[in-house]
């Protein structure tokens, strides 16, 4: 048993967890502070509206980056020792990102009034979308730099950059919220990611790959086609996940109340916070690692090792969160959010299956299985929407988290079936 524990502790994934612990703690702490203050100032109704804006911004941020960030991480990780190949990939990626972000930003500005009415249910937030459109390119460039750092597996630099971004992001958000209330929360939601560009640039400016030599190649059509696979996957995710939440939140607002939509959004924010511990290590370690491995038996070994590390951590962490759920609500929100206590059990179970499925579904990204990725994203978003509408009608806001859990149980089963050849592979 001691030998087994010793081997686990020495695995790369544990090393990455250890390295990202500080970054994750800082990010969670800043997120908790921001969440508490924002919720106290704008209340459940404001949190629901902010959730609408966050879902919309997630869609536009993906469009602005051309959906190539995972592709950048994969190909940089694959060819990191060949400067000429890396230069071609980075040069093409930069042209895609700049083009997509400029087009997206211009469109947002052009239809700002329509977006304000559609997303925020009011015409008074037009200025938010104008500001968003102007700053969008900075976000896209920041995401590209982070993807390059990740691809080179420079874990230490990645962690330091994320810590700096978290601290600056908190200060930026609180300044706007304290001075402008809900309007400030809206502005910070669509601009703080862009401010991070300057922080990241300052911290990576001396990296070898920041030289112009890495970005001066002409656009490569074959590489463009390779990136297109990742663009399609990212755009489908963008069209499915945030849009599903937008539709379901609107349904809750119209069928139940905007306060109940705020409770659900609060639950989603808590979920995003604790899942950050896992997803950070996924992005920093897991995707580049899966991209490097060629043999099926090696992939099986890496996946099972990850399950052995992550699932016990989740069970312990989720149990503690459920036991202290009332304390969590009291610390992070206000008494107006106490009814969300009933959502915890189903959200936690859903998140357990979500992470379990992700350990397999990341293979679709690492191995560019575009058709499988797109089909499963569309099918399970449709299932979630269907289950969500049915369950909300029958069981209210609790039904929405139950639908979330059921959807990820089905998704996990599907991933096991899809990658059964890898899971059964022998050396």
C-alpha positions as CSV (number, residue, x, y, z in Angstrom):
1,X,0.0,0.0,0.0
2,X,2.8,2.4,0.9
3,X,4.5,1.6,-2.5
4,X,1.3,2.3,-4.3
5,X,0.8,5.6,-2.5
6,X,4.4,6.6,-3.2
7,X,4.0,5.9,-6.9
8,X,0.8,8.0,-7.0
9,X,2.4,10.9,-5.2
10,X,5.3,10.9,-7.8
11,X,3.0,10.9,-10.8
12,X,3.1,13.9,-13.1
13,X,-0.6,14.6,-12.5
14,X,0.0,14.9,-8.8
15,X,3.0,17.2,-9.4
16,X,0.8,19.4,-11.6
17,X,-2.0,19.4,-8.9
18,X,0.6,20.5,-6.3
19,X,2.0,23.2,-8.6
20,X,-1.5,24.5,-9.4
21,X,-2.8,24.3,-5.9
22,X,-1.6,27.9,-5.0
23,X,-3.0,29.2,-8.3
24,X,-6.3,27.4,-7.7
25,X,-6.6,28.6,-4.1
26,X,-5.9,32.2,-5.2
27,X,-8.4,32.0,-8.0
28,X,-11.1,30.4,-5.7
29,X,-10.4,33.0,-3.0
30,X,-10.7,35.9,-5.4
31,X,-13.8,34.3,-6.9
32,X,-15.4,33.8,-3.5
33,X,-14.8,37.5,-2.5
34,X,-16.1,38.7,-5.9
35,X,-19.2,36.4,-5.7
36,X,-20.0,37.5,-2.1
37,X,-19.7,41.2,-2.8
38,X,-21.5,41.1,-6.2
39,X,-24.4,39.0,-4.8
40,X,-24.7,41.3,-1.8
41,X,-24.9,44.4,-4.0
42,X,-27.1,43.2,-6.9
43,X,-29.1,40.4,-5.3
44,X,-30.6,37.2,-6.9
45,X,-32.2,39.1,-9.8
46,X,-29.0,40.9,-10.6
47,X,-27.1,37.6,-10.4
48,X,-29.5,36.0,-12.9
49,X,-29.0,38.9,-15.4
50,X,-25.3,38.7,-14.9
51,X,-25.5,34.9,-15.6
52,X,-27.2,35.7,-18.9
53,X,-24.4,38.1,-19.9
54,X,-21.7,35.6,-18.8
55,X,-23.2,32.9,-21.0
56,X,-23.4,35.3,-24.0
57,X,-19.8,36.5,-23.4
58,X,-18.6,32.9,-23.3
59,X,-20.1,32.4,-26.8
60,X,-18.5,35.5,-28.2
61,X,-15.1,34.9,-26.6
62,X,-15.0,31.5,-28.3
63,X,-15.9,33.1,-31.7
64,X,-13.3,35.8,-31.2
65,X,-10.5,33.3,-30.7
66,X,-11.6,31.3,-33.7
67,X,-12.0,28.2,-31.5
68,X,-8.3,27.3,-32.0
69,X,-7.0,27.5,-28.4
70,X,-7.1,23.7,-27.8
71,X,-5.6,23.2,-31.2
72,X,-2.7,25.6,-30.4
73,X,-2.0,23.6,-27.1
74,X,-2.1,20.3,-29.0
75,X,0.2,21.2,-31.8
76,X,2.7,23.2,-29.7
77,X,2.9,20.3,-27.4
78,X,3.4,17.9,-30.3
79,X,6.1,19.9,-32.1
80,X,7.6,22.0,-29.3
81,X,11.1,20.9,-30.3
82,X,10.9,22.1,-33.9
83,X,11.0,25.8,-34.2
84,X,10.1,25.9,-37.9
85,X,6.9,23.8,-37.5
86,X,5.9,25.7,-34.3
87,X,6.4,29.0,-36.2
88,X,4.0,27.9,-38.9
89,X,1.4,26.9,-36.4
90,X,1.7,30.1,-34.4
91,X,1.7,32.4,-37.4
92,X,-1.4,30.8,-38.8
93,X,-3.1,30.9,-35.4
94,X,-2.4,34.6,-34.9
95,X,-4.0,35.4,-38.2
96,X,-7.1,33.4,-37.4
97,X,-7.4,35.0,-34.0
98,X,-7.0,38.6,-35.2
99,X,-9.4,38.1,-38.1
100,X,-12.1,36.4,-36.0
101,X,-11.9,38.9,-33.1
102,X,-12.1,41.9,-35.3
103,X,-15.1,40.6,-37.2
104,X,-16.9,39.5,-33.9
105,X,-16.1,42.8,-32.2
106,X,-17.5,44.8,-35.2
107,X,-20.7,42.8,-35.3
108,X,-21.3,43.2,-31.5
109,X,-21.0,47.0,-31.8
110,X,-23.2,47.1,-34.9
111,X,-26.1,45.3,-33.2
112,X,-25.6,46.4,-29.6
113,X,-29.2,47.5,-29.2
114,X,-30.7,44.2,-30.4
115,X,-28.3,42.3,-28.1
116,X,-29.2,44.4,-25.1
117,X,-32.9,43.6,-25.6
118,X,-32.3,39.9,-26.4
119,X,-29.8,39.0,-23.7
120,X,-30.5,41.6,-20.9
121,X,-34.2,42.0,-21.6
122,X,-33.8,45.8,-21.7
123,X,-32.4,48.5,-24.0
124,X,-30.4,50.2,-21.2
125,X,-27.4,48.0,-21.5
126,X,-26.3,48.8,-25.0
127,X,-23.1,50.5,-23.9
128,X,-22.0,47.1,-22.3
129,X,-22.0,45.5,-25.7
130,X,-20.2,48.4,-27.4
131,X,-17.4,48.2,-24.8
132,X,-17.3,44.4,-25.2
133,X,-16.9,44.7,-29.0
134,X,-14.0,47.2,-28.6
135,X,-12.0,45.1,-26.1
136,X,-12.7,41.6,-27.6
137,X,-9.4,41.4,-29.5
138,X,-7.4,41.8,-26.3
139,X,-9.2,38.8,-24.8
140,X,-8.5,36.7,-27.9
141,X,-4.8,37.5,-27.9
142,X,-4.6,36.7,-24.2
143,X,-6.2,33.3,-24.6
144,X,-3.8,32.5,-27.4
145,X,-0.7,33.3,-25.3
146,X,-2.0,31.2,-22.4
147,X,-2.6,28.3,-24.9
148,X,1.0,28.6,-26.1
149,X,2.4,28.5,-22.5
150,X,0.3,25.4,-21.9
151,X,1.5,23.7,-25.1
152,X,5.1,24.2,-24.1
153,X,4.2,22.6,-20.7
154,X,5.6,25.6,-18.9
155,X,3.5,24.8,-15.8
156,X,5.3,27.2,-13.5
157,X,4.8,30.1,-15.8
158,X,1.2,29.2,-16.5
159,X,0.5,29.1,-12.7
160,X,2.2,32.4,-12.1
161,X,0.3,34.1,-14.9
162,X,-3.0,32.8,-13.6
163,X,-2.3,34.0,-10.1
164,X,-1.6,37.5,-11.4
165,X,-4.7,37.4,-13.6
166,X,-6.9,36.4,-10.6
167,X,-5.6,39.1,-8.3
168,X,-5.9,41.9,-11.0
169,X,-9.3,40.6,-12.1
170,X,-10.6,40.8,-8.5
171,X,-9.4,44.3,-8.1
172,X,-10.8,45.3,-11.4
173,X,-14.2,43.8,-10.8
174,X,-14.6,45.2,-7.3
175,X,-13.7,48.7,-8.4
176,X,-16.5,48.7,-11.0
177,X,-19.1,47.0,-8.7
178,X,-18.5,49.3,-5.7
179,X,-18.6,52.4,-7.9
180,X,-21.4,51.5,-10.3
181,X,-23.4,48.6,-8.8
182,X,-25.1,46.3,-11.4
183,X,-23.9,48.4,-14.3
184,X,-20.3,48.0,-13.0
185,X,-20.7,44.3,-12.7
186,X,-21.9,44.1,-16.3
187,X,-18.9,46.2,-17.6
188,X,-16.4,44.2,-15.6
189,X,-17.9,40.9,-16.8
190,X,-17.2,41.7,-20.4
191,X,-13.8,43.5,-20.0
192,X,-11.8,42.0,-17.2
193,X,-10.6,39.2,-19.4
194,X,-9.2,41.8,-21.9
195,X,-7.3,43.6,-19.2
196,X,-5.5,40.3,-18.5
197,X,-3.8,40.6,-21.9
198,X,-1.5,43.3,-20.6
199,X,-0.6,41.3,-17.5
200,X,0.1,38.1,-19.5
201,X,2.1,40.0,-22.1
202,X,4.3,41.6,-19.4
203,X,5.0,38.2,-17.9
204,X,5.8,36.3,-21.1
205,X,7.6,39.0,-23.1
206,X,11.0,37.4,-22.6
207,X,9.9,33.9,-23.6
208,X,11.7,32.6,-26.7
209,X,8.5,32.1,-28.6
210,X,7.5,35.7,-28.1
211,X,10.0,36.7,-30.8
212,X,8.5,38.0,-34.1
213,X,10.3,35.1,-35.8
214,X,7.6,32.8,-34.5
215,X,4.8,34.8,-36.0
216,X,6.0,36.1,-39.4
217,X,5.2,33.0,-41.6
218,X,2.5,33.2,-44.1
219,X,-0.9,31.6,-43.5
220,X,-0.6,27.9,-44.1
221,X,-3.7,26.3,-45.7
222,X,-2.9,22.8,-44.5
223,X,-2.5,24.1,-40.9
224,X,-5.6,26.2,-41.3
225,X,-7.5,23.0,-42.1
226,X,-6.1,21.3,-39.0
227,X,-7.2,24.2,-36.9
228,X,-10.6,24.1,-38.5
229,X,-11.3,20.8,-36.7
230,X,-10.8,22.5,-33.4
231,X,-12.7,25.6,-34.5
232,X,-15.7,23.4,-35.3
233,X,-15.5,21.6,-32.0
234,X,-15.2,24.9,-30.1
235,X,-18.0,26.5,-32.0
236,X,-20.3,23.6,-31.4
237,X,-19.6,23.7,-27.7
238,X,-20.2,27.4,-27.8
239,X,-23.4,27.0,-29.6
240,X,-24.6,24.2,-27.3
241,X,-23.5,24.7,-23.7
242,X,-24.0,28.5,-23.0
243,X,-27.0,28.6,-25.3
244,X,-28.6,25.8,-23.4
245,X,-28.1,27.7,-20.2
246,X,-29.5,30.9,-21.7
247,X,-32.7,29.1,-22.9
248,X,-33.2,27.3,-19.6
249,X,-32.6,30.4,-17.5
250,X,-35.1,32.3,-19.6
251,X,-37.6,29.4,-19.0
252,X,-37.0,29.6,-15.2
253,X,-37.5,33.4,-15.3
254,X,-40.8,33.1,-17.2
255,X,-42.2,30.0,-15.6
256,X,-41.0,30.4,-12.0
257,X,-39.3,33.7,-11.1
258,X,-36.1,35.7,-11.7
259,X,-35.1,35.1,-8.0
260,X,-35.2,31.3,-8.6
261,X,-33.1,31.8,-11.7
262,X,-30.7,33.7,-9.5
263,X,-30.5,30.7,-7.1
264,X,-29.7,28.4,-10.0
265,X,-27.0,30.8,-11.2
266,X,-25.6,30.9,-7.7
267,X,-25.4,27.1,-7.7
268,X,-23.6,27.1,-11.0
269,X,-21.1,29.6,-9.7
270,X,-20.3,27.5,-6.7
271,X,-20.0,24.5,-9.0
272,X,-17.6,26.4,-11.3
273,X,-15.5,27.3,-8.3
274,X,-14.8,23.9,-7.0
275,X,-14.5,22.3,-10.4
276,X,-11.7,24.8,-11.1
277,X,-9.4,22.6,-9.1
278,X,-9.9,19.8,-11.6
279,X,-10.3,21.8,-14.8
280,X,-7.1,23.8,-14.2
281,X,-5.0,20.6,-14.0
282,X,-6.9,19.2,-17.0
283,X,-5.9,22.1,-19.1
284,X,-2.4,22.4,-17.8
285,X,-1.5,18.7,-17.7
286,X,-4.1,16.3,-19.2
287,X,-4.7,17.7,-22.7
288,X,-1.0,18.1,-23.6
289,X,-0.3,14.6,-22.1
290,X,-3.0,12.9,-24.1
291,X,-1.8,14.7,-27.2
292,X,1.7,13.2,-26.8
293,X,0.7,9.6,-26.3
294,X,0.3,7.4,-29.4
295,X,-0.3,3.9,-28.1
296,X,-3.7,2.7,-26.9
297,X,-2.4,0.9,-23.9
298,X,-0.4,4.0,-22.8
299,X,-3.6,6.1,-23.1
300,X,-5.5,3.5,-21.0
301,X,-2.7,3.7,-18.4
302,X,-2.8,7.5,-18.2
303,X,-6.6,7.6,-18.0
304,X,-6.9,5.0,-15.3
305,X,-4.1,6.7,-13.3
306,X,-6.1,10.0,-13.6
307,X,-9.3,8.2,-12.4
308,X,-7.3,6.8,-9.4
309,X,-6.2,10.3,-8.4
310,X,-9.2,12.4,-9.2
311,X,-12.3,10.4,-8.3
312,X,-11.3,9.9,-4.6
313,X,-10.5,13.6,-4.3
314,X,-13.9,14.4,-5.7
315,X,-15.8,12.1,-3.4
316,X,-14.1,13.6,-0.3
317,X,-14.5,17.2,-1.5
318,X,-18.1,16.8,-2.6
319,X,-19.1,15.1,0.7
320,X,-17.6,18.1,2.6
321,X,-19.3,20.6,0.4
322,X,-22.7,18.9,0.9
323,X,-22.3,18.6,4.7
324,X,-21.4,22.3,5.0
325,X,-23.7,23.5,2.2
326,X,-25.5,26.0,4.5
327,X,-22.3,27.4,5.7
328,X,-21.1,27.8,2.1
329,X,-24.3,29.7,1.1
330,X,-24.0,31.9,4.2
331,X,-20.3,32.8,3.4
332,X,-20.7,33.3,-0.3
333,X,-24.1,34.8,-0.6
334,X,-26.9,36.5,1.4
335,X,-30.0,35.2,3.2
336,X,-31.9,35.7,-0.1
337,X,-30.0,32.7,-1.5
338,X,-30.8,30.2,1.3
339,X,-33.4,28.3,-0.8
340,X,-30.6,27.1,-3.2
341,X,-29.6,24.6,-0.4
342,X,-32.0,22.1,-2.0
343,X,-30.0,22.2,-5.3
344,X,-26.7,20.9,-3.9
345,X,-27.1,17.1,-3.9
346,X,-28.1,16.9,-7.5
347,X,-25.5,19.5,-8.7
348,X,-22.8,17.6,-6.8
349,X,-23.8,14.2,-8.3
350,X,-24.0,15.8,-11.8
351,X,-20.5,17.3,-11.4
352,X,-19.1,13.9,-10.2
353,X,-20.3,12.3,-13.5
354,X,-19.3,15.4,-15.4
355,X,-15.7,15.1,-14.4
356,X,-15.8,11.3,-14.8
357,X,-16.9,11.8,-18.4
358,X,-14.4,14.5,-19.1
359,X,-11.5,12.1,-18.3
360,X,-12.6,10.2,-21.4
361,X,-14.1,13.0,-23.5
362,X,-10.7,14.9,-23.6
363,X,-9.6,12.2,-25.9
364,X,-11.8,13.7,-28.6
365,X,-9.9,16.9,-28.4
366,X,-6.5,15.4,-28.0
367,X,-7.0,13.1,-31.0
368,X,-9.1,15.5,-33.0
369,X,-12.1,13.2,-33.2
370,X,-14.2,16.0,-34.7
371,X,-17.3,14.1,-35.8
372,X,-17.7,12.3,-32.5
373,X,-17.2,15.5,-30.5
374,X,-19.8,17.5,-32.5
375,X,-22.4,14.8,-32.6
376,X,-22.2,14.1,-28.8
377,X,-22.2,17.8,-28.0
378,X,-25.4,18.4,-30.0
379,X,-27.2,15.3,-28.9
380,X,-26.5,15.8,-25.2
381,X,-27.3,19.5,-25.3
382,X,-30.7,18.6,-26.8
383,X,-31.2,15.9,-24.1
384,X,-30.3,18.5,-21.4
385,X,-32.8,21.0,-22.8
386,X,-35.5,18.4,-23.1
387,X,-35.0,17.1,-19.6
388,X,-34.6,20.6,-18.3
389,X,-38.0,21.8,-19.6
390,X,-39.8,18.6,-18.5
391,X,-38.2,18.6,-15.0
392,X,-38.7,22.4,-14.4
393,X,-42.4,22.0,-15.3
394,X,-42.8,19.0,-12.9
395,X,-40.4,19.7,-10.0
396,X,-39.5,23.4,-10.3
397,X,-36.0,24.7,-9.9
398,X,-34.8,21.4,-8.3
399,X,-35.8,19.6,-11.4
400,X,-33.2,21.6,-13.4
401,X,-30.3,20.3,-11.4
402,X,-31.8,16.7,-11.5
403,X,-31.9,17.1,-15.3
404,X,-28.2,18.1,-15.2
405,X,-27.3,15.0,-13.2
406,X,-29.2,12.7,-15.5
407,X,-27.7,14.2,-18.6
408,X,-24.1,13.6,-17.4
409,X,-24.9,10.0,-16.3
410,X,-25.9,9.3,-19.9
411,X,-22.9,11.2,-21.3
412,X,-20.5,9.2,-19.1
413,X,-22.0,5.9,-20.3
414,X,-21.7,7.1,-23.9
415,X,-18.0,8.0,-23.4
416,X,-17.3,4.6,-21.9
417,X,-18.8,2.9,-24.9
418,X,-17.1,5.3,-27.4
419,X,-13.6,4.6,-26.0
420,X,-14.1,1.0,-24.9
421,X,-11.3,-0.2,-27.2
422,X,-8.8,2.1,-25.4
423,X,-10.2,1.1,-22.0
424,X,-9.8,-2.6,-22.9
425,X,-6.4,-2.2,-24.6
426,X,-3.6,-4.6,-23.7
427,X,0.1,-4.0,-24.1
